[in-house]
Amino acid sequence: MATQSESTDKGVGLALALGALATIGALLMVTGAPDITAAWGFAAAILFSSLAVVGIHLYWD
């Protein structure tokens, strides 16, 4: 038998917010291509996308 899982919208909202920050980091990486700005954009994109995945897993019941 399948059990019903009750999930909250908190994990989805957190993932969307962090996903938006990751997208901004990726855009920063593309626009600042030859400079150190691209490295910071890459770091932000990786960090916020990882946190988005963690946020979904923490709040998914």
Number of C-alpha atoms within 10 A of each C-alpha: 3 4 5 7 8 7 12 12 11 14 20 18 14 18 22 16 14 21 19 16 18 24 18 17 25 20 16 19 22 15 13 15 13 10 10 11 16 19 17 16 23 19 16 20 24 16 15 21 21 15 17 24 16 15 19 20 13 11 14 15 11
